[in-house]
Amino acid sequence: MVITVDLLVSWLGWAAILNLAYLMLATLLILVFKPWISSLHARLFGLEEARLPMAYFTFLGYYKLVTMAFFVLPYLAARLFL
């Protein structure tokens, strides 16, 4: 199978959509179910519940950065310049 530019641009677009959807879902779940999720993660990973908001913020920030750098921006650049 040969990977064409159109196929690569399409793949980047779908990957960007899926990653952004996961980011929004994770953010929504953390906001809506915070007490339940915090207690679950505290038990699973042995963390104090007071440290979990910073861990969530860090996770979501890194995930957003990686999604933008590896999927959204390459997709936009490919759409604009190819």
N, C-alpha and C positions, 0 to 999 in steps of 0.2 A: 504494500500500500504506500502510495506516495502522498506526502503531506504537502498540500498546496497552501499558498498564502491565505486563500479564502477559508480553508479548513482551519488553519491556525487562528485566524481572527474570530471565526465562529466559536472555536473551543475556548478562547480567552473570554469571549463575551458570556458564554454559559457558565464558565468557572467563576467569573466575577459575580454574576447574578446569584449563583448558589452560595458563594462565600458571604456575600452581603446579606442574603436571606438568613443564613445561619447566625451572622453577627446580630441582626435585628432580633431574631428569636431568642438567642442567649441573653441579650440585654433585657428583653421583655420578661423572660422567665425570672431573671435575677431581680428585677424590679417588683414584679407581682408576687412572687413566692419567696421573698427574701428570708423570712423567718424559718421556713421549712428547709430551704436550700442551705442556709447558713448552718443550721443544726446538723444536716446531713453531711455536709462537707467537713464540718468540725470533727464529727465522729469518724468519717472515712480517712481523713488525712492527718488527724491528730493536731489540728490547729486550734488556736483560741478564736472564739467567734468575733472578738474585737479586731483581729487582724484580717478577717475575711473580706471586708469591703475594699481594703487596699489591694488584696490579691485579685479580686474581681476586676477592679479598675485597671490593674496592670495587665491582666489577661486580655480584657476587651481592647485595651489600647494597643498591645502588641499584635493582636489578631487583626485589628483594623489597619495598622501600619503594613503588615505583611500582605493583606488583601489588596490594599491600594498599590503597593510597590510591585507585586508580582502578577496581578490580574487586571485591575481597573486601569492603571496608567498605561501598561503595554497595549491593552485593548484600544484605549483612546488614541494613543500614538499611531497604532496600526490603521485605525479607521481614518485618521486625519492625513496621514502621510503616504499610505499605500493605495 
